[in-house]
Amino acid sequence: MNRERVTVVLTGDLMLNRPISGGRTASAALWSLFAGADLVFVNLECPLTARVAPADKVVAFRSDPALAADLREAGVDVATLANNHMFDQGPDGMFDTIAALREAGVAPVGAGASLPEALAPAVLEAGGMKVAFVGVATTLPVGSAAAPDRPGLAPVRVTTSYVADAAGLDETPGIAPFVETRAWPGDVEAAAAAVMAAKRTADACIVGIHWGVPNGWVAQFQDPLATYQRPLAAVLVRAGADVVVGHHPHVLHGIEVIDGRPVFHSLGNFLFHTLRVGAQPALRRPDPPYSWRSLRSRVNLDSAVAVVTLAAGAAGVEVADVEIVPVLINDAGDPELAAGDDAARILATLNDLSAPLGARIAADGGRGHLRRREKEGQA
């Protein structure tokens, strides 16, 4: 390696339906993080296509392919497409997105013409260090999972079971069931093999994964993380992932450290234009009458950006530092750097969510740094 350190910026969900240049001007301090990093990795939550062929689902997104150039101008290097909205305009919409990103100079991962293509990494070099990026999703609308002979998303399918307690049902009719989830072993093995293969081609590997359950859709007597998430994260890390970054819940979830590798279960929404004041996505299937209140609340506007420093060590690449930058989504759905009480609240929230996972966030001057909680009760 010719250089000892490489910085990678990681964000939460990104859904844009208009140019972001104006928002970048208004929030220059935040977007300067992109300019100052060696690599930027995002989850693109919408297909970029001129086609109008909406899938039969509750919400179907679509954005202008010209916005791919806007992402590149903002500093985005890699985008994972493995999420529950990339098939919103069918497989052709996915292919249009891949083409638009590549033309703009953004590397797409997590989707392709076949399963091997969807699982293939993007390998980028910064300062002599090669970093591989892989994208996978557990949030898979019917027909969107790639197969050896079928286009789609890199899948880790999950089986969901609902546990009903007879005593609880009798005492509280209408109580929500306890939900148990299990990732499909074959998909887990394929994802782990993809990570191992990616790591062989690079010095470091970062996995973006669309997983978990959105805010308000989990009973409060359950942990906010689905039961499959932590075991899956451990498999990915032990397969060679140096960083795992999750998205889909649209709120902050905790951070854990596995074998010295950070797992960001959810960084919340980074840029989400359908969250702007007065916006409401069209519901194509409004029955049953789902409430969207839990997706449009105060907590959905709290977010964070992670700045991960990878460094060359004696035994290979190490995660030298993880800086947490608090972010607020404004009334236009654009991100702004959080400050003062807002920054303190976001960092405290992340610290509280990370404590049960064995990690803590050390706050300093409106920023945070990830630390491993060595023993119970450590401050």
C-alpha angles and dihedrals in degrees: 000000000000095000133041101214138041124180122212124191116213125191141184126247117331119199115165129177099170137033114291097206093101092051090048091055092050092047101037093147091060098043090048085074087068092049092048096050127085093222136013123202123189140170109238105212098190138053115247103220142126090216119106106207105127119198121238096260139110097266126016118190128200131174138182115276088222088072089074088077089051090056092051092048088053089057103260112153104173133023127189113217095187100115142106095266102050091087093047089113096032131256092307089058088053092050090049089054093050091050094047093050094047092049089052093048098254116130113228122209136176098045138067152127092292141008094267090051093047091051094045116113130234108229116202128180125218122176093341095309118113116215122190121207123202128183128202135164137207091184101084125164113212112289096011099103113102119236133187089270101025133073120236146091130328100261138212100174120204132208115218124206127186116214115204118196110210094209092050093048092051093047096041113023110204095029114153115252122245107257122220123187134191128188116231107260094220092052091046090052091049092049091047091049090051091052092048091049091048092050090053089060096047146034093242138016129211121191123203113200131185105212147123132059127290123250114283094017094092121073110250092237089066130073111261089239117080112241094249096056105078095044090049092049090052091052092050093049093048089049089060109278110146092189132018117196120188134197141171105081090086090218135074117278128183130284122228134186119225117186089338093309121117122233114196103198091192134345091193124230116336100180119357117165095185087065091066118120110281095011120128124171115230112259110223094184109032095169120122089037100241116195116230096194093104090055094050102046134112093271091059089064095056112090144152141213119216120215107198121193115206116196135186111249136178092267097038134279117353132190099246099178142357116201118192115209114195115227135189126204109225129214090275093056092251125127125251131184108261118227141178116358092358092057092045091051094050093048091047090050092051091047092052092047093047097048095079088050093056099257137101137199115229107208121212127165097340094313131089136216125208116241131178113244099231096191140005114285097019111152 
